[in-house]
Structures are given as C-alpha cells and as structure tokens.
Amino acid sequence: MKEQLLERFRADGFWLLDLYELPTDYIDVKEADPAQDLIRRIEKAVSGDPDMILIKANVYDICYSKLRDAGYRVIDERIPFPGSGQQGVFRDKFQRALQQCNP
C-alpha cells in the first residue's frame, strides 16, 4: 500500500527525499552535512526547477538557507512533522506551502 502511494505521488510529479539516506543510527550526524548531501542527491534525482517544501521543523532549520542559497526555490514555511498531536498544524501549514508553489 505505501509503495503504491509513493508511486502515485511520483507519477503526479512529486518527489520525496529524506534528509538522510540511512537511518541516523548508522551515521555520525555531528560529522555529516545533511544539507549538502541532500543538494547532491537532488541534483542527481530531480530535473527542472522544482518548488521544495521541507517537512519537519529541524529539517527546515538545517536545510532552508542552504537550499535557497544554492539557488533552489524553497517555500518559506516551517512545517512540523505530522505526528505527536501536530496533524492539524501540519495540515494548515502544508496547505499554505502548497498555495505558494508554482502550478
């Protein structure tokens, strides 16, 4: 079910990239530069000039400025992960972010 949902998501023209390729149990996160690694993976995987929405507040904190400074169009909306009671806030902020994207 999850695989089918992600395939539909991609077929609709969206990409979902995790900040880290591996679980953080396998990475020395203090030594890693996740934003730079994400930029490298974006350059390999994504074509064109996509709008980017960063999900999870700490991902926004780590990546927003670096992605923007690298020339990417990143929506300036700090969106919490949709768990731990944050589902309503996530829905509202994600909707606002989507409205800022180019059609």
DSSP file (Angstrom, degrees, kcal/mol; ACC not computed):
  #  RESIDUE AA STRUCTURE BP1 BP2  ACC     N-H-->O    O-->H-N    N-H-->O    O-->H-N    TCO  KAPPA ALPHA  PHI   PSI    X-CA   Y-CA   Z-CA
    1    1 A M     >        0   0    0      0, 0.0     4,-2.2     0, 0.0     5,-0.2   0.000 360.0 360.0 360.0 -48.9    0.0    0.0    0.0
    2    2 A K  H  >  +     0   0    0      1,-0.2     4,-2.4     2,-0.2     5,-0.2   0.901 360.0  52.2 -62.9 -41.0    2.7    2.5    1.0
    3    3 A E  H  > S+     0   0    0      1,-0.2     4,-2.2     2,-0.2    -1,-0.2   0.903 109.7  49.0 -62.2 -41.5    4.7    1.6   -2.2
    4    4 A Q  H  > S+     0   0    0      2,-0.2     4,-2.3     1,-0.2    -1,-0.2   0.893 110.2  51.3 -64.8 -40.0    1.7    2.2   -4.4
    5    5 A L  H  X S+     0   0    0     -4,-2.2     4,-2.3     2,-0.2    -2,-0.2   0.918 111.0  47.6 -63.3 -43.8    1.0    5.6   -2.7
    6    6 A L  H  X S+     0   0    0     -4,-2.4     4,-2.2     2,-0.2    -2,-0.2   0.870 110.4  52.3 -67.2 -36.1    4.6    6.7   -3.2
    7    7 A E  H  X S+     0   0    0     -4,-2.2     4,-2.6     2,-0.2    -2,-0.2   0.910 111.2  46.9 -64.4 -41.9    4.5    5.6   -6.9
    8    8 A R  H  X S+     0   0    0     -4,-2.3     4,-1.9     2,-0.2    -2,-0.2   0.907 109.6  54.5 -64.5 -41.4    1.3    7.6   -7.4
    9    9 A F  H  <>S+     0   0    0     -4,-2.3     5,-2.0     1,-0.2    -2,-0.2   0.918 112.7  42.5 -56.9 -46.7    3.0   10.6   -5.6
   10   10 A R  H ><5S+     0   0    0     -4,-2.2     3,-2.0     1,-0.2    -2,-0.2   0.884 110.2  56.1 -70.2 -39.2    5.9   10.4   -8.1
   11   11 A A  H 3<5S+     0   0    0     -4,-2.6    -1,-0.2     1,-0.3    -2,-0.2   0.817 102.3  57.7 -62.2 -29.5    3.6    9.8  -11.1
   12   12 A D  T 3<5S-     0   0    0     -4,-1.9    -1,-0.3    -5,-0.2    -2,-0.2   0.433 129.5 -98.3 -80.3   1.1    1.9   13.1  -10.1
   13   13 A G  T < 5S+     0   0    0     -3,-2.0     2,-0.3     1,-0.3    -3,-0.2   0.616  82.7 125.1  96.7  14.0    5.2   14.9  -10.4
   14   14 A F      < -     0   0    0     -5,-2.0     2,-0.4    -6,-0.2    -1,-0.3  -0.753  42.2-154.9-107.1 154.3    6.3   15.0   -6.8
   15   15 A W        -     0   0    0     -2,-0.3     2,-0.5     2,-0.0    31,-0.0  -0.962   1.9-159.4-124.8 144.1    9.5   13.7   -5.1
   16   16 A L        +     0   0    0     -2,-0.4     2,-0.5   -10,-0.1    -6,-0.0  -0.968  16.4 175.3-124.4 113.3   10.0   12.7   -1.6
   17   17 A L        -     0   0    0     -2,-0.5     2,-0.2     2,-0.0     4,-0.1  -0.975  23.5-136.2-120.6 129.7   13.6   12.7   -0.4
   18   18 A D        -     0   0    0     -2,-0.5     3,-0.0     1,-0.1     4,-0.0  -0.497  20.0-123.7 -76.4 151.8   14.7   12.0    3.2
   19   19 A L  S    S+     0   0    0     -2,-0.2     2,-0.4     1,-0.1    -1,-0.1   0.916 101.7  36.9 -61.6 -43.0   17.2   14.3    4.8
   20   20 A Y  S    S-     0   0    0      1,-0.1    -1,-0.1    17,-0.0    -2,-0.1  -0.918  70.3-150.4-111.7 137.6   19.4   11.2    5.5
   21   21 A E  S    S+     0   0    0     -2,-0.4    -1,-0.1     2,-0.1    -2,-0.1   0.830  87.1  40.6 -71.4 -31.7   19.7    8.3    3.1
   22   22 A L  S    S-     0   0    0      1,-0.1     5,-0.1    -4,-0.0    -2,-0.0  -0.794 104.1 -86.9-113.4 156.0   20.4    5.9    6.0
   23   23 A P    >   -     0   0    0      0, 0.0     3,-2.5     0, 0.0     4,-0.2  -0.339  42.8-115.8 -56.6 144.7   18.8    5.7    9.5
   24   24 A T  G >  S+     0   0    0      1,-0.3     3,-1.0     2,-0.2     5,-0.3   0.643 110.6  76.7 -64.0 -12.7   20.7    8.1   11.8
   25   25 A D  G 3  S+     0   0    0      1,-0.2    -1,-0.3     3,-0.1     0, 0.0   0.775  99.7  44.4 -62.4 -24.5   21.8    5.0   13.8
   26   26 A Y  G <  S+     0   0    0     -3,-2.5     2,-0.4     2,-0.0    -1,-0.2   0.336 107.1  70.2-102.8   5.0   24.3    4.4   11.0
   27   27 A I  S <  S-     0   0    0     -3,-1.0     2,-1.4    -4,-0.2     3,-0.1  -0.949  75.6-130.5-127.0 141.7   25.5    8.0   10.6
   28   28 A D    >>  -     0   0    0     -2,-0.4     4,-1.6     1,-0.2     3,-1.6  -0.747  29.1-171.0 -85.4  92.0   27.7   10.2   12.7
   29   29 A V  T 34 S+     0   0    0     -2,-1.4    -1,-0.2    -5,-0.3    -4,-0.0   0.720  79.4  60.7 -64.4 -20.9   25.2   13.1   12.4
   30   30 A K  T 34 S+     0   0    0      1,-0.2    -1,-0.3    -3,-0.1    -2,-0.1   0.789 111.6  39.4 -74.1 -26.0   27.6   15.5   14.1
   31   31 A E  T <4 S+     0   0    0     -3,-1.6    -2,-0.2     2,-0.0    -1,-0.2   0.699 101.4  89.3 -92.5 -23.2   30.1   14.9   11.3
   32   32 A A     <  -     0   0    0     -4,-1.6     3,-0.1     1,-0.1    -5,-0.0  -0.377  63.5-148.7 -78.1 152.7   27.6   14.8    8.4
   33   33 A D     >  +     0   0    0      1,-0.1     4,-2.2    -2,-0.1     3,-0.2  -0.809  20.6 179.7-114.2  85.8   26.5   17.8    6.4
   34   34 A P  H  > S+     0   0    0      0, 0.0     4,-2.5     0, 0.0     5,-0.2   0.828  75.7  55.1 -62.6 -33.6   23.0   16.6    5.6
   35   35 A A  H  > S+     0   0    0      2,-0.2     4,-2.3     1,-0.2     5,-0.1   0.929 110.0  45.9 -65.9 -43.1   22.0   19.7    3.6
   36   36 A Q  H  > S+     0   0    0     -3,-0.2     4,-2.0     2,-0.2    -1,-0.2   0.894 113.3  49.6 -66.8 -38.8   25.0   19.4    1.3
   37   37 A D  H  X S+     0   0    0     -4,-2.2     4,-2.1     2,-0.2    -1,-0.2   0.898 110.0  51.6 -64.5 -40.1   24.3   15.7    0.9
   38   38 A L  H  X S+     0   0    0     -4,-2.5     4,-2.6     2,-0.2    -2,-0.2   0.911 107.6  52.3 -63.1 -42.7   20.6   16.5    0.1
   39   39 A I  H  X S+     0   0    0     -4,-2.3     4,-2.4     1,-0.2    -1,-0.2   0.913 108.7  51.1 -58.8 -43.5   21.7   19.0   -2.5
   40   40 A R  H  X S+     0   0    0     -4,-2.0     4,-1.3     1,-0.2    -1,-0.2   0.916 112.0  46.1 -60.7 -43.8   23.9   16.4   -4.2
   41   41 A R  H  X S+     0   0    0     -4,-2.1     4,-2.3     2,-0.2     5,-0.3   0.862 110.1  53.6 -69.7 -35.3   21.0   13.9   -4.2
   42   42 A I  H  X S+     0   0    0     -4,-2.6     4,-2.7     1,-0.2    -2,-0.2   0.928 106.4  53.1 -61.9 -44.7   18.6   16.5   -5.6
   43   43 A E  H  < S+     0   0    0     -4,-2.4    -1,-0.2     1,-0.2    -2,-0.2   0.838 114.5  42.3 -60.8 -33.1   21.0   17.2   -8.5
   44   44 A K  H  < S+     0   0    0     -4,-1.3    -1,-0.2    -5,-0.2    -2,-0.2   0.859 125.1  31.1 -78.9 -37.0   21.1   13.5   -9.3
   45   45 A A  H  < S+     0   0    0     -4,-2.3     2,-0.4    -5,-0.1    -2,-0.2   0.802 108.1  60.8 -96.9 -32.2   17.4   12.7   -9.0
   46   46 A V     <  -     0   0    0     -4,-2.7     2,-0.3    -5,-0.3    -1,-0.1  -0.840  58.3-162.1-113.1 132.5   15.3   15.8   -9.9
   47   47 A S        +     0   0    0     -2,-0.4     2,-0.1     2,-0.0    -3,-0.0  -0.707  55.3  17.7-105.4 162.3   15.2   17.7  -13.1
   48   48 A G  S    S-     0   0    0     -2,-0.3    -2,-0.1     1,-0.1     0, 0.0  -0.380 104.0 -56.5  80.8-160.0   14.0   21.1  -13.8
   49   49 A D        -     0   0    0     -2,-0.1    -1,-0.1    23,-0.0    -2,-0.0  -0.713  65.1-172.6-122.7  76.8   13.4   23.8  -11.2
   50   50 A P        -     0   0    0      0, 0.0    23,-0.7     0, 0.0     2,-0.3  -0.302  26.4-117.4 -75.9 154.1   11.0   22.3   -8.6
   51   51 A D  E     -a   73   0A   0     51,-0.2     2,-0.4    21,-0.1    23,-0.2  -0.680  34.5-147.5 -77.7 143.4    9.4   24.0   -5.7
   52   52 A M  E     -a   74   0A   0     21,-2.1    23,-3.1    -2,-0.3     2,-0.5  -0.960  15.7-168.7-122.3 134.5   10.5   22.5   -2.5
   53   53 A I        -     0   0    0     -2,-0.4     2,-0.5    21,-0.2    23,-0.1  -0.985  15.3-148.1-118.2 122.7    8.6   22.0    0.7
   54   54 A L        -     0   0    0     -2,-0.5    25,-0.7    21,-0.4     2,-0.5  -0.801  10.7-156.7 -94.6 126.2   10.6   21.0    3.8
   55   55 A I  B     +b   79   0B   0     -2,-0.5    26,-0.1    23,-0.1    23,-0.1  -0.915  59.8  40.9-110.9 125.9    8.7   18.8    6.3
   56   56 A K  S >> S-     0   0    0     23,-2.5     4,-2.2    -2,-0.5     3,-0.5   0.337  80.3-115.2 107.5 127.0    9.8   18.7    9.9
   57   57 A A  H 3> S+     0   0    0      1,-0.3     4,-2.4     2,-0.2     5,-0.1   0.864 114.3  49.7 -57.6 -41.5   10.9   21.7   11.7
   58   58 A N  H 3> S+     0   0    0      2,-0.2     4,-2.0     1,-0.2    -1,-0.3   0.831 108.4  53.8 -71.9 -28.4   14.5   20.6   12.3
   59   59 A V  H <> S+     0   0    0     -3,-0.5     4,-2.6     2,-0.2     5,-0.4   0.921 109.8  48.6 -66.2 -43.2   14.8   19.7    8.5
   60   60 A Y  H  X S+     0   0    0     -4,-2.2     4,-2.5     1,-0.2     5,-0.3   0.940 111.2  50.2 -57.9 -47.7   13.7   23.3    7.7
   61   61 A D  H  < S+     0   0    0     -4,-2.4     4,-0.2     1,-0.2    -1,-0.2   0.873 116.8  40.4 -60.4 -38.8   16.3   24.6   10.2
   62   62 A I  H  < S+     0   0    0     -4,-2.0     4,-0.3    -5,-0.1    -1,-0.2   0.858 129.4  23.7 -77.2 -37.2   19.1   22.6    8.7
   63   63 A C  H  X S+     0   0    0     -4,-2.6     4,-2.9    -5,-0.2     5,-0.4   0.724  93.7  84.6-110.3 -25.1   18.3   23.0    5.0
   64   64 A Y  H  X S+     0   0    0     -4,-2.5     4,-2.6    -5,-0.4     5,-0.2   0.923  99.3  37.7 -53.0 -57.5   16.2   26.0    4.2
   65   65 A S  H  > S+     0   0    0     -5,-0.3     4,-3.0    -4,-0.2    -1,-0.2   0.897 117.7  50.4 -63.5 -41.0   19.0   28.6    3.9
   66   66 A K  H  > S+     0   0    0     -4,-0.3     4,-1.3     2,-0.2    -1,-0.2   0.906 113.3  44.9 -66.8 -40.9   21.5   26.2    2.3
   67   67 A L  H  <>S+     0   0    0     -4,-2.9     5,-2.3     2,-0.2    -2,-0.2   0.929 115.6  47.6 -66.7 -44.3   19.0   25.1   -0.4
   68   68 A R  H ><5S+     0   0    0     -4,-2.6     3,-1.7    -5,-0.4    -2,-0.2   0.924 111.4  50.4 -61.3 -45.2   17.9   28.7   -1.0
   69   69 A D  H 3<5S+     0   0    0     -4,-3.0    -1,-0.2     1,-0.3    -2,-0.2   0.766 104.2  59.5 -65.5 -25.0   21.5   29.9   -1.2
   70   70 A A  T 3<5S-     0   0    0     -4,-1.3    -1,-0.3    -5,-0.2    -2,-0.2   0.437 127.1-100.1 -82.2   0.4   22.2   27.1   -3.7
   71   71 A G  T < 5S+     0   0    0     -3,-1.7     2,-0.2     1,-0.3    -3,-0.2   0.526  76.5 138.2  98.2   6.6   19.5   28.6   -6.0
   72   72 A Y      < -     0   0    0     -5,-2.3     2,-1.0    -6,-0.2    -1,-0.3  -0.567  58.4-119.4 -85.7 150.2   16.5   26.3   -5.2
   73   73 A R  E     +a   51   0A   0    -23,-0.7   -21,-2.1    -2,-0.2     2,-0.5  -0.783  40.5 178.8 -88.1 103.4   13.0   27.6   -4.8
   74   74 A V  E     -a   52   0A   0     -2,-1.0     2,-0.3   -23,-0.2   -21,-0.2  -0.926  30.3-122.1-112.1 127.3   12.2   26.6   -1.2
   75   75 A I        -     0   0    0    -23,-3.1     2,-2.0    -2,-0.5   -21,-0.4  -0.518  21.4-131.4 -70.2 127.5    8.9   27.5    0.3
   76   76 A D        +     0   0    0     -2,-0.3     2,-0.4   -23,-0.1    -1,-0.1  -0.519  65.3 118.5 -84.8  74.6    9.5   29.6    3.4
   77   77 A E        -     0   0    0     -2,-2.0     2,-1.0   -23,-0.1   -23,-0.3  -0.944  56.8-144.4-142.3 116.2    7.1   27.6    5.7
   78   78 A R        -     0   0    0     -2,-0.4   -21,-0.1   -23,-0.1   -23,-0.1  -0.722  27.8-172.5 -85.9 102.3    8.4   25.8    8.8
   79   79 A I  B     -b   55   0B   0     -2,-1.0   -23,-2.5   -25,-0.7   -19,-0.2  -0.836  15.2-135.9-105.8 126.3    6.1   22.7    8.9
   80   80 A P        -     0   0    0      0, 0.0    13,-0.0     0, 0.0   -24,-0.0  -0.377  34.9 -92.1 -74.7 158.7    6.2   20.3   11.9
   81   81 A F        -     0   0    0    -26,-0.1     2,-2.3     1,-0.1     5,-0.2  -0.485  43.0-113.8 -64.4 139.6    6.2   16.5   11.3
   82   82 A P  S    S+     0   0    0      0, 0.0     2,-0.3     0, 0.0     5,-0.2  -0.258  84.8  83.6 -79.8  56.9    2.5   15.4   11.3
   83   83 A G    >   +     0   0    0     -2,-2.3     3,-1.7     1,-0.1     7,-0.1  -0.840  63.0  46.2-140.4 178.6    2.7   13.3   14.5
   84   84 A S  T 3  S-     0   0    0      1,-0.3    -1,-0.1    -2,-0.3    -3,-0.0   0.853 134.3 -47.3  52.7  41.5    2.5   13.8   18.2
   85   85 A G  T 3  S+     0   0    0     -3,-0.1     3,-0.3     1,-0.1    -1,-0.3   0.518 116.4 109.9  83.7   4.4   -0.6   15.9   18.0
   86   86 A Q    <>  +     0   0    0     -3,-1.7     4,-3.1    -5,-0.2     5,-0.2   0.303  39.4 106.4 -94.6   9.4    0.8   18.2   15.2
   87   87 A Q  H  > S+     0   0    0      1,-0.2     4,-2.6     2,-0.2    -1,-0.2   0.894  80.7  46.7 -59.3 -43.4   -1.5   16.8   12.5
   88   88 A G  H  > S+     0   0    0     -3,-0.3     4,-2.3     2,-0.2    -1,-0.2   0.920 114.6  46.3 -65.3 -44.6   -3.8   19.9   12.4
   89   89 A V  H  > S+     0   0    0     -4,-0.3     4,-2.7     2,-0.2     5,-0.3   0.916 112.9  51.5 -63.1 -42.9   -0.8   22.3   12.3
   90   90 A F  H  X S+     0   0    0     -4,-3.1     4,-3.0     1,-0.2     5,-0.3   0.947 109.7  49.5 -57.4 -49.8    0.8   20.2    9.7
   91   91 A R  H  X S+     0   0    0     -4,-2.6     4,-2.2    -5,-0.2    -2,-0.2   0.919 113.8  45.2 -57.0 -47.7   -2.3   20.3    7.5
   92   92 A D  H  X S+     0   0    0     -4,-2.3     4,-2.0     2,-0.2    -1,-0.2   0.933 117.6  42.1 -64.2 -47.9   -2.7   24.1    7.8
   93   93 A K  H  X S+     0   0    0     -4,-2.7     4,-2.4     2,-0.2    -2,-0.2   0.872 113.8  51.6 -71.0 -36.5    1.0   24.9    7.1
   94   94 A F  H  X S+     0   0    0     -4,-3.0     4,-2.7    -5,-0.3    -1,-0.2   0.912 109.5  50.7 -66.0 -40.8    1.3   22.3    4.3
   95   95 A Q  H  X S+     0   0    0     -4,-2.2     4,-1.8    -5,-0.3    -2,-0.2   0.918 110.7  49.4 -60.5 -44.1   -1.8   23.7    2.6
   96   96 A R  H  X S+     0   0    0     -4,-2.0     4,-0.8     1,-0.2    -2,-0.2   0.902 111.1  49.9 -61.8 -41.4   -0.3   27.2    2.9
   97   97 A A  H >X S+     0   0    0     -4,-2.4     3,-1.0     1,-0.2     4,-0.6   0.918 108.0  52.7 -63.5 -44.2    3.0   26.0    1.4
   98   98 A L  H >< S+     0   0    0     -4,-2.7     3,-1.1     1,-0.3    -1,-0.2   0.865 103.7  57.7 -60.3 -36.3    1.2   24.3   -1.5
   99   99 A Q  H 3< S+     0   0    0     -4,-1.8    -1,-0.3     1,-0.2    -2,-0.2   0.739 103.6  53.9 -66.7 -22.0   -0.5   27.6   -2.3
  100  100 A Q  H << S+     0   0    0     -3,-1.0    -1,-0.2    -4,-0.8    -2,-0.2   0.579  89.0 101.8 -87.8 -10.4    2.9   29.2   -2.7
  101  101 A C  S << S-     0   0    0     -3,-1.1    -3,-0.0    -4,-0.6   -48,-0.0  -0.417  80.9-109.5 -75.1 148.4    4.1   26.7   -5.2
  102  102 A N              0   0    0      1,-0.1   -51,-0.2    -2,-0.1    -1,-0.1  -0.566 360.0 360.0 -72.2 139.4    4.1   27.4   -8.9
  103  103 A P              0   0    0      0, 0.0    -1,-0.1     0, 0.0    -2,-0.0   0.512 360.0 360.0 -67.6 360.0    1.5   25.4  -10.8
